[in-house]
Amino acid sequence: MATAAPVPFDVKLMNATASLVFALFALVLVTSGAWWVLRQPFFPIAGIKVDGEVTHNNAVTLRANVAPQLKGNFFTIDLARARAAFESVPWVRKAVVRREFPNRLRATLTEQVPVAHWGDEATSRMVNGFGEVFEANVAEVDDDLPRLDGPDDQAGQVLGMYRLLAPQFEPYQLAIEELGLSSRGSWHVLLDTGAILELGRGQSEEVLARTQNFLRTVKQVAAQYGRTVAAVEGADLRHNEGYALRMRGVTTVVADPKKK
């Protein structure tokens, strides 16, 4: 009985190659067909659910603003672009957008929480607790918030300085209404009494030390001239030996008692 001759190696290789090519072709065909089906208007987004913090916005307004920016169906929509669309709405700081089977999107929002006004009074910008500047309708904001100013990329530093200095004034029944950082790195403060304080430049510890020295001594200095702290119009704390004080009708330079 005759035995079959073994299949040559090159024939086996050709058969394996042909099978592989056929399998790849079938995979591409199936994938292309599936992608074509998914791109058809068979899977429209039927709704957008909004939850999370929406104090300054309502779900209806949010959907109306965002829906025209969304492209694609349930499977093809770009979630990153959808997130950016929600975050472009005023007061929205962060959005997390995900699909909800079979045909909805869910957006969970975190709103901005303002802690201060930012920049010139003519602007409508605010600063949140993370030191981020954002646009907002100032009519919706508490008028008692302080105003901070400086280069936009240093908003976090300005907020940090405010948080450092504000508690220093409280025991003296004084409050910071405005704190600014100039382009040259010099700090200045406007108090609720109307007094303007030039705090100068330097590390936060240096600015804090000058401020504390001023607060410890200004009441006694003003009393020497028959006036109260409320009579102070301005002070320049940039002097090495103390500070220059300007009161109504009086101008003087006060030496630093530590250097006597």
PEWOTA-V904665 format. One record per pair of residues at least 12 apart in sequence whose C-alpha atoms are under 7 Angstrom apart, sorted by the first residue. I is the first residue (numbers start at 1). J is the second residue. Records with the same first field share a line. If there is no record, write none. Layout:
# PEWOTA-V904665
I=J, J
This chain:
# PEWOTA-V904665
38=75
39=76
41=73
43=73, 74, 103
44=73, 74, 103
45=73, 74, 103, 104
46=103, 104
47=104, 105
48=63, 104, 105, 106
49=105, 106, 107
50=106, 107, 108
51=107, 108, 109
52=108, 109, 110
53=109, 110, 111
54=111
56=91
66=85, 86
69=85
70=82
74=103
79=97, 98
82=97
83=95, 96, 97
90=135, 136
91=111, 112, 136
92=109, 110, 111, 112
93=110, 111, 112
94=109, 110, 111
95=107, 108, 109, 110
96=108, 109
112=128
113=128, 129
114=126, 127, 128, 129
115=127, 128, 129, 145
116=145, 146, 147, 148
117=145, 146, 147, 148
118=147, 148, 149
119=148, 149, 150
124=136, 137, 138
130=156
131=155, 156, 159
132=155, 156
133=155
146=176, 177, 178
147=177, 178, 179
148=178, 179, 180
149=179, 180, 181
150=180, 181, 182
151=183
158=181
162=179
165=208
174=191, 192
175=191, 192
176=189, 190, 191, 192
177=190, 191, 192
178=190, 191
185=201
186=200, 201
187=199, 200, 201
193=230
194=233
195=232, 233, 234
196=233, 234, 235
197=234, 235, 236
198=235, 236, 237, 238
199=236, 237, 238
200=237, 238
210=237
231=247, 248
232=246, 247, 248
233=246, 247, 248
234=246, 247
241=255, 256
242=254, 255, 256
243=255
